[in-house]
Amino acid sequence: MAPPPRRTLHARAGTTDRVRNHHNPRLPLVDSRRADRIHRNSLPTTTPRPHHRDIRSLVRRIRPRLGAMDVRYVEYAPGELPAVLKAQVLSFLRIVWPEGFTGELRYRDWITNPSYEPHHLLYVAGDLVVSHLEIVHVDLPHQGTTYKLAAPTSVLTFPSFRGEGWAGRLVESACRRIEASNADLGLICCDPHNQPFYAKTSGWPTAPEATVVADGFPTGQAVLMRLLTPKAQHHQADFRHSPIHLKDEL
Ligand SMILES: CC(C)(COP(=O)(O)OP(=O)(O)OC[C@H]1O[C@@H](n2cnc3c(N)ncnc32)[C@H](O)[C@@H]1OP(=O)(O)O)[C@@H](O)C(=O)NCCC(=O)NCCS
């Protein structure tokens, strides 16, 4: 079989026409033989194909790292959040909400009060926390009636993962879980600028007239609330007209 014809860049060898550099037309004209050389040198060189055994060993070496990059959903029952994850959530909170970790609380090493039986929902990449939320459970005395309150709190996404839907999915999943539980009331207390985020992801109505007082101090938080049982629905007006008193800010 005849060999394939050699590719010629310029058939007119020996001519000295002045040509323009195609890569950068602003450069001065060069003679066509020099242009040939420049062009030839800029052609991609062919690299030898790696042997299939090399590819297999490469895959073996990078697979653990690829696995660690997968973001997965995990849940932990009260008291079971692994120390490596707890430390990250705690550090995030200490930096983002320092007011909850000052004065008497300077050595606070808990995320929320353990007596609230926090149930943790997270997205993690290996041992790295991507996003975290916990559902806390509180017996709430209010206007002569005690309600079982469940609230998503400590919601956070580490900055490099924001805007990818992680926290939104956690809020949605927590709210569905609360709706299916025996709680009388689902409550979200949040910074007012986060209210649209929670309204969108929880599907719970906002309660513009409701106010929250934590440890005797008004929190100024925005409130979203779902009244889940006939008992809570019956006392709907109470939640609008008198402040909800909590021991800790949620
Ligand atoms: C608020 C926070 C948890 C959102 O986490 P996230 O993983 O980036 O949120 P998501 O990607 O799931 O956002 C879901 C949707 O809400 C929107 N959203 C996110 N934060 C918002 C906000 N503050 N206000 C309005 N909308 C917001 C997103 O744009 C997204 O909308 P889209 O689906 O149309 O794109 C994150 O910004 C964070 O950790 N902030 C610092 C801690 C904090 O304020 N936590 C809340 C305590 S009240």
Ligand as a Chemical Component Dictionary entry (heavy atoms), coordinates in Angstrom:
data_LIG
# 
_chem_comp.id                   LIG 
_chem_comp.type                 NON-POLYMER 
_chem_comp.pdbx_formal_charge   0 
_chem_comp.three_letter_code    LIG 
# 
loop_
_chem_comp_atom.comp_id 
_chem_comp_atom.atom_id 
_chem_comp_atom.alt_atom_id 
_chem_comp_atom.type_symbol 
_chem_comp_atom.charge 
_chem_comp_atom.model_Cartn_x 
_chem_comp_atom.model_Cartn_y 
_chem_comp_atom.model_Cartn_z 
_chem_comp_atom.pdbx_ordinal 
LIG C1  C1  C 0 -27.945 30.601 54.038 1  
LIG C2  C2  C 0 -27.090 29.424 53.578 2  
LIG C3  C3  C 0 -27.230 28.287 54.577 3  
LIG C4  C4  C 0 -27.581 28.982 52.189 4  
LIG O1  O1  O 0 -26.836 27.807 51.825 5  
LIG P1  P1  P 0 -26.751 27.302 50.301 6  
LIG O2  O2  O 0 -26.352 25.873 50.327 7  
LIG O3  O3  O 0 -25.907 28.230 49.524 8  
LIG O4  O4  O 0 -28.259 27.489 49.846 9  
LIG P2  P2  P 0 -28.912 26.854 48.537 10 
LIG O5  O5  O 0 -27.900 26.777 47.459 11 
LIG O6  O6  O 0 -29.605 25.613 48.914 12 
LIG O7  O7  O 0 -29.990 27.947 48.193 13 
LIG C5  C5  C 0 -31.272 27.553 47.831 14 
LIG C6  C6  C 0 -31.952 28.732 47.203 15 
LIG O8  O8  O 0 -32.067 29.805 48.113 16 
LIG C7  C7  C 0 -31.429 30.968 47.612 17 
LIG N1  N1  N 0 -30.785 31.635 48.735 18 
LIG C8  C8  C 0 -29.682 31.241 49.418 19 
LIG N2  N2  N 0 -29.430 32.127 50.412 20 
LIG C9  C9  C 0 -30.403 33.082 50.320 21 
LIG C10 C10 C 0 -30.715 34.246 51.050 22 
LIG N3  N3  N 0 -29.986 34.647 52.100 23 
LIG N4  N4  N 0 -31.805 34.973 50.669 24 
LIG C11 C11 C 0 -32.547 34.600 49.610 25 
LIG N5  N5  N 0 -32.327 33.492 48.895 26 
LIG C12 C12 C 0 -31.265 32.754 49.241 27 
LIG C13 C13 C 0 -30.432 30.455 46.607 28 
LIG O9  O9  O 0 -30.139 31.459 45.641 29 
LIG C14 C14 C 0 -31.176 29.296 46.023 30 
LIG O10 O10 O 0 -32.117 29.740 45.097 31 
LIG P3  P3  P 0 -32.205 29.035 43.642 32 
LIG O11 O11 O 0 -32.644 27.613 43.953 33 
LIG O12 O12 O 0 -33.239 29.843 42.939 34 
LIG O13 O13 O 0 -30.846 29.131 43.094 35 
LIG C15 C15 C 0 -25.592 29.828 53.413 36 
LIG O14 O14 O 0 -25.524 30.995 52.653 37 
LIG C16 C16 C 0 -24.859 30.037 54.729 38 
LIG O15 O15 O 0 -24.279 29.118 55.301 39 
LIG N6  N6  N 0 -24.902 31.288 55.234 40 
LIG C17 C17 C 0 -24.218 31.615 56.505 41 
LIG C18 C18 C 0 -24.923 30.984 57.667 42 
LIG C19 C19 C 0 -26.394 31.373 57.737 43 
LIG O16 O16 O 0 -26.743 32.549 57.590 44 
LIG N7  N7  N 0 -27.268 30.371 57.993 45 
LIG C20 C20 C 0 -28.680 30.600 58.145 46 
LIG C21 C21 C 0 -29.023 30.842 59.586 47 
LIG S1  S1  S 0 -30.541 31.711 59.797 48 
# 
loop_
_chem_comp_bond.comp_id 
_chem_comp_bond.atom_id_1 
_chem_comp_bond.atom_id_2 
_chem_comp_bond.value_order 
_chem_comp_bond.pdbx_ordinal 
LIG C1  C2  SING 1  
LIG C2  C3  SING 2  
LIG C2  C4  SING 3  
LIG C2  C15 SING 4  
LIG C4  O1  SING 5  
LIG O1  P1  SING 6  
LIG P1  O2  DOUB 7  
LIG P1  O3  SING 8  
LIG P1  O4  SING 9  
LIG O4  P2  SING 10 
LIG P2  O5  DOUB 11 
LIG P2  O6  SING 12 
LIG P2  O7  SING 13 
LIG O7  C5  SING 14 
LIG C5  C6  SING 15 
LIG C6  O8  SING 16 
LIG C6  C14 SING 17 
LIG O8  C7  SING 18 
LIG C7  N1  SING 19 
LIG C7  C13 SING 20 
LIG N1  C8  SING 21 
LIG N1  C12 SING 22 
LIG C8  N2  DOUB 23 
LIG N2  C9  SING 24 
LIG C9  C10 SING 25 
LIG C9  C12 DOUB 26 
LIG C10 N3  SING 27 
LIG C10 N4  DOUB 28 
LIG N4  C11 SING 29 
LIG C11 N5  DOUB 30 
LIG N5  C12 SING 31 
LIG C13 O9  SING 32 
LIG C13 C14 SING 33 
LIG C14 O10 SING 34 
LIG O10 P3  SING 35 
LIG P3  O11 DOUB 36 
LIG P3  O12 SING 37 
LIG P3  O13 SING 38 
LIG C15 O14 SING 39 
LIG C15 C16 SING 40 
LIG C16 O15 DOUB 41 
LIG C16 N6  SING 42 
LIG N6  C17 SING 43 
LIG C17 C18 SING 44 
LIG C18 C19 SING 45 
LIG C19 O16 DOUB 46 
LIG C19 N7  SING 47 
LIG N7  C20 SING 48 
LIG C20 C21 SING 49 
LIG C21 S1  SING 50 
# 
